[in-house]
């Protein structure tokens, strides 16, 4: 008695779920990297400047201060006092010293020279320049000692 053999077939793997997962990961990391690059606050509307250019290389030691106003969902200012926003916290120019001391202590604790740390100030277009200068002077005080500053502005579009 002769037994008929069945032809061998290679099982096919459905790659559709794998491709879906890969595209979801790509989208996730694209969104994550965009938020990581800029520490922006929607309460700050930057001034337009013809000469504004983003840095070519990301700064190694830097932190961002968002300086603006409380605004409603339409963008109207609800409180005329300018605040320095740090996540859920907000400070006035007079009350920000303790937060700046904490930031300086952090950089000292990780072995960074505080004078080499860049303070990026994203000031709203309506914040008086004198208040920005006062904030810079506070950053330079003896017990804080930041020396490098970068002011952020939006680049004027050519369109």
VOFI-906276 format. One record per residue (C-alpha): residue number from 1; residue in one letter; x, y, z. Coordinates in steps of 0.1 Angstrom, whole numbers. Layout:
+------+--------+-------+-------+-------+
: keba : dodren :     u :     v :     w :
+------+--------+-------+-------+-------+
:  NUM :      A :     X :     Y :     Z :
...
+------+--------+-------+-------+-------+
//
This chain:
+------+--------+-------+-------+-------+
: keba : dodren :     u :     v :     w :
+------+--------+-------+-------+-------+
:    1 :      X :     0 :     0 :     0 :
:    2 :      X :    14 :    33 :   -11 :
:    3 :      X :     8 :    64 :    11 :
:    4 :      X :     4 :    97 :    -7 :
:    5 :      X :    25 :   125 :     8 :
:    6 :      X :    11 :   159 :    12 :
:    7 :      X :    30 :   187 :    -4 :
:    8 :      X :    49 :   209 :    22 :
:    9 :      X :    37 :   245 :    23 :
:   10 :      X :    54 :   273 :    40 :
:   11 :      X :    31 :   290 :    66 :
:   12 :      X :    25 :   326 :    59 :
:   13 :      X :    28 :   352 :    87 :
:   14 :      X :     4 :   381 :    87 :
:   15 :      X :    27 :   412 :    90 :
:   16 :      X :    -2 :   437 :    92 :
:   17 :      X :    -3 :   439 :   131 :
:   18 :      X :    35 :   443 :   131 :
:   19 :      X :    34 :   471 :   106 :
:   20 :      X :     7 :   488 :   126 :
:   21 :      X :    28 :   487 :   158 :
:   22 :      X :    58 :   501 :   141 :
:   23 :      X :    39 :   530 :   127 :
:   24 :      X :    24 :   538 :   161 :
:   25 :      X :    58 :   537 :   176 :
:   26 :      X :    72 :   561 :   150 :
:   27 :      X :    43 :   585 :   155 :
:   28 :      X :    47 :   583 :   193 :
:   29 :      X :    85 :   591 :   192 :
:   30 :      X :    79 :   619 :   167 :
:   31 :      X :    54 :   636 :   190 :
:   32 :      X :    76 :   630 :   220 :
:   33 :      X :   107 :   644 :   205 :
:   34 :      X :    89 :   676 :   194 :
:   35 :      X :    77 :   682 :   230 :
:   36 :      X :   111 :   675 :   244 :
:   37 :      X :   129 :   700 :   221 :
:   38 :      X :   109 :   730 :   231 :
:   39 :      X :    97 :   739 :   266 :
:   40 :      X :    70 :   762 :   255 :
:   41 :      X :    40 :   776 :   274 :
:   42 :      X :     9 :   786 :   255 :
:   43 :      X :     4 :   815 :   279 :
:   44 :      X :    34 :   832 :   263 :
:   45 :      X :    30 :   849 :   229 :
:   46 :      X :    65 :   856 :   216 :
:   47 :      X :    73 :   889 :   198 :
:   48 :      X :    80 :   887 :   160 :
:   49 :      X :   116 :   895 :   151 :
:   50 :      X :   132 :   897 :   117 :
:   51 :      X :   166 :   885 :   131 :
:   52 :      X :   153 :   857 :   152 :
:   53 :      X :   169 :   824 :   144 :
:   54 :      X :   167 :   791 :   163 :
:   55 :      X :   200 :   777 :   176 :
:   56 :      X :   217 :   754 :   152 :
:   57 :      X :   229 :   731 :   180 :
:   58 :      X :   209 :   722 :   210 :
:   59 :      X :   224 :   737 :   242 :
:   60 :      X :   239 :   712 :   265 :
:   61 :      X :   231 :   729 :   298 :
:   62 :      X :   200 :   752 :   296 :
:   63 :      X :   167 :   757 :   312 :
:   64 :      X :   137 :   778 :   300 :
:   65 :      X :   118 :   805 :   318 :
:   66 :      X :    84 :   813 :   303 :
:   67 :      X :    75 :   849 :   311 :
:   68 :      X :    39 :   859 :   302 :
:   69 :      X :     3 :   865 :   312 :
:   70 :      X :   -26 :   844 :   323 :
:   71 :      X :   -48 :   841 :   292 :
:   72 :      X :   -82 :   826 :   285 :
:   73 :      X :   -89 :   801 :   257 :
:   74 :      X :   -93 :   829 :   231 :
:   75 :      X :   -58 :   843 :   241 :
:   76 :      X :   -71 :   874 :   259 :
:   77 :      X :   -52 :   885 :   290 :
:   78 :      X :   -72 :   877 :   322 :
:   79 :      X :   -46 :   890 :   347 :
:   80 :      X :   -24 :   920 :   339 :
:   81 :      X :     4 :   908 :   362 :
:   82 :      X :    32 :   892 :   342 :
:   83 :      X :    42 :   857 :   356 :
:   84 :      X :    71 :   834 :   352 :
:   85 :      X :    55 :   800 :   345 :
:   86 :      X :    72 :   768 :   356 :
:   87 :      X :    48 :   739 :   349 :
:   88 :      X :    18 :   744 :   372 :
:   89 :      X :    36 :   770 :   393 :
:   90 :      X :    38 :   807 :   386 :
:   91 :      X :    60 :   833 :   400 :
:   92 :      X :    63 :   871 :   398 :
:   93 :      X :    96 :   888 :   393 :
:   94 :      X :    97 :   894 :   431 :
:   95 :      X :    90 :   858 :   441 :
:   96 :      X :   111 :   839 :   415 :
:   97 :      X :   144 :   841 :   435 :
:   98 :      X :   138 :   809 :   455 :
:   99 :      X :   130 :   789 :   423 :
:  100 :      X :   162 :   802 :   406 :
:  101 :      X :   182 :   793 :   437 :
:  102 :      X :   168 :   757 :   434 :
:  103 :      X :   178 :   756 :   398 :
:  104 :      X :   213 :   768 :   405 :
:  105 :      X :   217 :   743 :   434 :
:  106 :      X :   206 :   715 :   410 :
:  107 :      X :   233 :   723 :   385 :
:  108 :      X :   259 :   726 :   412 :
:  109 :      X :   248 :   692 :   426 :
:  110 :      X :   252 :   675 :   392 :
:  111 :      X :   287 :   690 :   388 :
:  112 :      X :   279 :   717 :   363 :
:  113 :      X :   294 :   752 :   365 :
:  114 :      X :   264 :   775 :   369 :
:  115 :      X :   281 :   802 :   348 :
:  116 :      X :   280 :   778 :   318 :
:  117 :      X :   243 :   772 :   321 :
:  118 :      X :   222 :   791 :   296 :
:  119 :      X :   189 :   806 :   308 :
:  120 :      X :   165 :   807 :   279 :
:  121 :      X :   139 :   835 :   285 :
:  122 :      X :   107 :   832 :   265 :
:  123 :      X :    91 :   865 :   272 :
:  124 :      X :    56 :   875 :   259 :
:  125 :      X :    56 :   903 :   234 :
:  126 :      X :    36 :   924 :   259 :
:  127 :      X :    59 :   920 :   289 :
:  128 :      X :    78 :   952 :   295 :
:  129 :      X :   115 :   950 :   286 :
:  130 :      X :   124 :   965 :   320 :
:  131 :      X :   109 :   934 :   337 :
:  132 :      X :   129 :   911 :   315 :
:  133 :      X :   161 :   931 :   325 :
:  134 :      X :   151 :   928 :   361 :
:  135 :      X :   147 :   890 :   357 :
:  136 :      X :   182 :   888 :   342 :
:  137 :      X :   196 :   909 :   371 :
:  138 :      X :   180 :   885 :   396 :
:  139 :      X :   196 :   856 :   378 :
:  140 :      X :   230 :   872 :   381 :
:  141 :      X :   228 :   878 :   419 :
:  142 :      X :   255 :   865 :   441 :
:  143 :      X :   236 :   834 :   454 :
:  144 :      X :   223 :   824 :   420 :
:  145 :      X :   251 :   833 :   396 :
:  146 :      X :   237 :   825 :   361 :
:  147 :      X :   257 :   844 :   334 :
:  148 :      X :   244 :   832 :   300 :
:  149 :      X :   211 :   842 :   286 :
:  150 :      X :   191 :   836 :   254 :
:  151 :      X :   159 :   855 :   246 :
:  152 :      X :   134 :   838 :   224 :
:  153 :      X :   113 :   854 :   197 :
:  154 :      X :    94 :   841 :   167 :
:  155 :      X :   110 :   845 :   134 :
:  156 :      X :    91 :   868 :   110 :
:  157 :      X :    76 :   847 :    83 :
:  158 :      X :    82 :   856 :    47 :
:  159 :      X :    48 :   843 :    34 :
+------+--------+-------+-------+-------+
//
